[in-house]
Amino acid sequence: MRDPDRAIPPGPDLISAVDGTVLAKLKQAGRHYLVTSLNVWDVHVARCPCAGVVERFVEHGDMFEPERSDPLRNEEFYFLRDKASPKQRYMELSTDHGLLRIRFVTSYLSRRIEFFCEPGDSIDKGQRIGRMLFGSTCIVETDENFEFSVDVGERLVAGETLIGKGV
């Protein structure tokens, strides 16, 4: 439940949404994905990687409703498909550089995801946007207008670590 203040770097570069370790950096079908794993000691409050306007939220996955429609299932890149029933919720932002998604993924034991904003809200770079209560994974997804500059295995600090540049 810690939520320290962070020194947000100025400029247009993307910053890390969460504390954690980079698990994967992927590119598929014109989209870039940065997958970050949080451990129990990491701060679980997320920050916005860049300024934008909240367009919508999408949520799916529930251990107790296995037949529920999954709006993300048909995406070309579906995360944690092999988990029994991951809970995933993402926020879409329109930014000066295109569509940005911030996706939280939790599991059976830790399924609570909260966002602190609503569709239509203008969000500043580094602003607190939500938290995973004991959640485990965050995926930041961008289009071809951003390139991630961090490497697999690198430790990130939410709101402080530069993770990408506009191209």
Backbone torsions as a table, in degrees:
resi	resn	phi	psi	omega
1	MET	NA	8.2	177.4
2	ARG	-67.5	149.7	179.6
3	ASP	-152.3	71.6	-176.7
4	PRO	-72.7	155.3	171.7
5	ASP	-68.4	149.6	179.7
6	ARG	-128.7	151.4	177.9
7	ALA	-90.3	99.8	-176.1
8	ILE	-77.0	121.2	179.0
9	PRO	-71.3	139.9	179.3
10	PRO	-73.9	168.0	174.4
11	GLY	104.0	176.7	-173.0
12	PRO	-85.6	-7.7	-177.3
13	ASP	-65.2	149.0	176.7
14	LEU	-72.5	144.4	174.5
15	ILE	-115.6	161.7	-179.3
16	SER	-65.1	137.8	177.0
17	ALA	-78.3	-30.0	-174.5
18	VAL	-139.6	163.2	166.9
19	ASP	-77.0	146.5	176.2
20	GLY	153.2	-169.4	-178.5
21	THR	-115.3	134.1	179.6
22	VAL	-69.0	119.9	177.4
23	LEU	-90.5	-37.0	-176.8
24	ALA	-155.5	151.4	173.3
25	LYS	-133.2	111.7	-169.7
26	LEU	-126.0	155.5	173.4
27	LYS	-136.1	127.8	-180.0
28	GLN	-153.9	132.9	175.6
29	ALA	50.6	43.3	177.3
30	GLY	76.7	6.7	177.5
31	ARG	-114.7	146.0	176.8
32	HIS	-111.2	137.7	-178.4
33	TYR	-126.3	132.7	173.3
34	LEU	-120.1	114.7	-176.1
35	VAL	-103.5	121.8	-176.9
36	THR	-121.0	132.1	178.5
37	SER	-100.6	132.6	176.4
38	LEU	-102.4	143.1	172.4
39	ASN	-106.2	177.0	-173.8
40	VAL	-63.2	-23.0	-178.1
41	TRP	-90.4	-11.0	179.8
42	ASP	-73.9	151.5	171.8
43	VAL	-68.5	132.1	-175.6
44	HIS	-102.6	11.1	173.6
45	VAL	-89.1	128.4	-177.0
46	ALA	-97.0	154.3	179.4
47	ARG	-123.6	153.3	-179.0
48	CYS	-76.6	128.0	-178.8
49	PRO	-66.3	-25.5	177.4
50	CYS	-159.2	169.1	179.7
51	ALA	-71.1	148.8	177.6
52	GLY	-178.8	-174.9	177.9
53	VAL	-118.1	130.0	179.4
54	VAL	-68.0	122.3	178.7
55	GLU	-92.1	-48.2	-177.6
56	ARG	-168.0	169.3	173.3
57	PHE	-121.6	144.0	174.0
58	VAL	-128.7	135.5	-178.2
59	GLU	-133.5	143.8	173.6
60	HIS	-160.9	169.7	176.8
61	GLY	90.0	119.1	177.9
62	ASP	-157.1	121.3	-177.8
63	MET	-54.0	-29.4	-173.3
64	PHE	-97.3	1.4	176.8
65	GLU	-134.2	66.4	-173.7
66	PRO	-64.8	-20.1	-178.9
67	GLU	-90.8	-3.5	-177.8
68	ARG	-60.0	140.7	178.9
69	SER	-60.6	139.3	-178.2
70	ASP	-114.7	102.6	-175.9
71	PRO	-65.5	-15.5	-178.7
72	LEU	-97.1	-11.5	-173.5
73	ARG	-56.6	-34.1	-175.7
74	ASN	-88.2	0.3	176.4
75	GLU	-66.2	150.3	179.8
76	GLU	-62.8	-31.4	178.7
77	PHE	-122.3	104.2	-176.6
78	TYR	-108.6	124.3	-172.4
79	PHE	-88.9	141.5	175.4
80	LEU	57.5	40.9	-179.8
81	ARG	-58.3	-33.0	-174.7
82	ASP	-84.8	-6.3	175.8
83	LYS	-70.0	152.5	-177.0
84	ALA	-55.7	-47.6	178.5
85	SER	-164.6	79.3	179.9
86	PRO	-70.1	142.8	172.8
87	LYS	-94.3	123.9	180.0
88	GLN	-129.1	138.8	174.3
89	ARG	-142.0	132.9	177.8
90	TYR	-131.0	157.4	178.6
91	MET	-115.2	133.1	174.9
92	GLU	-104.3	134.7	178.2
93	LEU	-122.5	136.8	167.0
94	SER	-91.8	130.7	-176.8
95	THR	-127.8	173.3	176.0
96	ASP	-63.0	-18.4	-177.1
97	HIS	-111.5	15.8	179.0
98	GLY	110.1	-167.9	-177.7
99	LEU	-75.4	132.5	175.9
100	LEU	-124.9	133.5	174.2
101	ARG	-118.0	138.5	172.5
102	ILE	-120.0	114.3	-174.3
103	ARG	-113.4	129.9	173.8
104	PHE	-103.7	136.8	178.3
105	VAL	-127.3	126.7	175.0
106	THR	-124.5	-180.0	-175.4
107	SER	-124.3	-168.9	-177.1
108	TYR	-53.4	-43.9	-174.9
109	LEU	-82.5	-21.0	-176.3
110	SER	-136.1	86.7	-169.7
111	ARG	-109.4	14.0	-175.8
112	ARG	-98.5	121.4	-179.5
113	ILE	-126.6	131.9	178.5
114	GLU	-127.7	137.3	168.7
115	PHE	-113.4	145.4	-175.9
116	PHE	-99.2	10.5	-176.3
117	CYS	-133.2	173.4	-176.5
118	GLU	-128.8	158.1	174.0
119	PRO	-54.7	137.0	-178.0
120	GLY	96.6	-16.7	179.5
121	ASP	-70.3	138.3	170.4
122	SER	-86.8	130.5	-175.4
123	ILE	-117.0	135.9	176.7
124	ASP	-89.7	154.0	173.2
125	LYS	-58.0	130.0	178.7
126	GLY	86.3	-6.5	179.5
127	GLN	-66.5	142.8	176.0
128	ARG	-66.6	127.9	-176.0
129	ILE	-117.2	-17.6	-178.5
130	GLY	169.9	-172.9	178.0
131	ARG	-156.8	155.3	171.8
132	MET	-109.2	123.7	178.0
133	LEU	-83.3	100.6	-176.0
134	PHE	63.9	26.3	177.8
135	GLY	-71.7	172.5	-169.6
136	SER	-126.8	-21.5	-172.6
137	THR	-142.5	141.3	173.6
138	CYS	-129.4	132.8	176.5
139	ILE	-118.5	123.4	172.6
140	VAL	-102.2	126.6	-176.1
141	GLU	-122.0	130.5	179.8
142	THR	-129.5	170.0	172.9
143	ASP	-93.5	-168.1	-174.5
144	GLU	-68.9	-4.4	179.9
145	ASN	-79.4	-6.3	176.2
146	PHE	-127.2	148.1	175.8
147	GLU	-127.4	126.7	179.6
148	PHE	-74.5	138.0	-175.0
149	SER	-112.8	8.9	178.3
150	VAL	-104.0	164.2	-176.2
151	ASP	-115.1	157.0	175.4
152	VAL	-56.7	135.2	-179.0
153	GLY	92.9	-13.3	-179.2
154	GLU	-72.8	141.5	176.3
155	ARG	-87.9	135.5	-178.8
156	LEU	-115.6	149.7	174.4
157	VAL	-119.1	120.6	-177.8
158	ALA	-55.5	131.5	176.4
159	GLY	80.9	-8.8	-176.2
160	GLU	-122.2	-40.6	-176.3
161	THR	-76.5	125.2	173.8
162	LEU	-73.3	127.0	-177.1
163	ILE	-116.3	-13.4	-177.5
164	GLY	-166.3	161.2	-179.9
165	LYS	-126.8	147.5	171.9
166	GLY	-70.7	141.7	-179.6
167	VAL	-114.5	NA	NA
